[in-house]
Amino acid sequence: MSTFKLRGKRILLNKPHKENYGIELTEAAKAEIDSELMKKWTALEVYAIGTDVTEVSVNDKVYIPSYVLQTAEIVDMHDEGIKIMISEQDIAIIW
């Protein structure tokens, strides 16, 4: 993991990998597909936690309601890939 400090009650989640079938899509079509896929994500892995997070640990699996995922911040961590940033309060279930 690269060196960075995530502040507050923020959490970064690994964005699940989606298959690429070699079909070129417009950005709007990609966003629509991502939105539909988010509804099916039920166990996302915690990548990093903020300085004030108390309920969750790195590598925990969590369930986030789909309406939260649809408005979550998407963060490009470059070498580490795309991450989803949410607040600790957005987590409904922890495994």
C-alpha positions in Angstrom: 0.0 0.0 0.0 1.3 3.5 -0.8 2.0 6.0 1.9 -0.9 8.3 2.6 -3.0 9.4 5.6 -6.7 9.0 5.4 -8.3 11.5 7.9 -11.4 11.4 10.0 -14.1 8.8 9.8 -13.5 8.0 6.1 -13.0 4.5 4.7 -11.6 3.4 1.4 -13.0 0.3 -0.2 -11.6 -1.8 -3.0 -13.7 -1.4 -6.1 -14.5 -4.9 -7.3 -12.9 -5.8 -10.6 -15.3 -6.0 -13.5 -14.6 -8.1 -16.6 -13.6 -6.3 -19.8 -15.0 -8.0 -22.8 -13.2 -5.8 -25.4 -16.2 -3.8 -26.3 -15.7 0.0 -26.5 -18.3 1.9 -24.5 -19.0 5.6 -24.1 -18.3 7.1 -20.7 -22.1 7.4 -20.1 -22.6 3.7 -20.8 -19.7 2.8 -18.5 -21.2 4.9 -15.7 -24.6 3.2 -16.2 -23.1 -0.2 -16.1 -21.1 0.7 -12.9 -24.3 2.0 -11.4 -26.1 -1.3 -12.1 -23.2 -3.4 -10.8 -23.1 -1.4 -7.5 -26.5 -2.8 -6.7 -25.1 -6.3 -6.7 -22.0 -5.6 -4.5 -22.7 -7.2 -1.2 -19.2 -7.7 0.4 -16.7 -5.0 -0.3 -13.2 -5.2 1.2 -11.9 -2.4 3.4 -8.6 -1.0 1.9 -7.8 1.8 4.4 -9.4 3.5 7.4 -9.2 7.1 8.6 -7.6 8.3 11.8 -10.9 8.3 13.7 -12.5 5.1 12.5 -13.2 2.7 15.4 -15.7 0.0 14.2 -13.9 -1.3 11.1 -10.4 -2.7 10.3 -8.4 -3.0 7.1 -9.4 -6.2 5.1 -12.8 -6.5 6.8 -15.7 -7.2 4.5 -18.6 -4.7 4.7 -22.0 -4.2 3.2 -22.9 -0.7 2.0 -26.5 0.1 0.9 -26.6 0.7 -2.9 -27.9 4.2 -2.5 -24.7 5.1 -0.6 -22.5 3.6 -3.3 -24.3 5.5 -6.0 -23.2 8.8 -4.5 -19.8 7.7 -3.0 -16.6 9.4 -4.0 -14.4 7.4 -6.5 -10.6 7.8 -5.8 -7.9 6.9 -8.3 -5.0 5.7 -6.1 -2.9 5.2 -9.3 -0.7 2.2 -8.6 -3.2 0.8 -6.1 -6.2 1.1 -8.4 -9.6 2.7 -8.1 -11.1 2.9 -4.5 -14.5 3.9 -3.2 -14.5 6.4 -0.3 -17.4 6.4 2.2 -18.0 7.4 5.8 -17.9 4.9 8.7 -21.6 5.6 9.4 -22.5 4.3 5.9 -21.6 0.7 6.7 -24.6 -1.5 7.5 -22.9 -4.9 8.1 -19.3 -5.9 9.0 -17.9 -9.4 8.5 
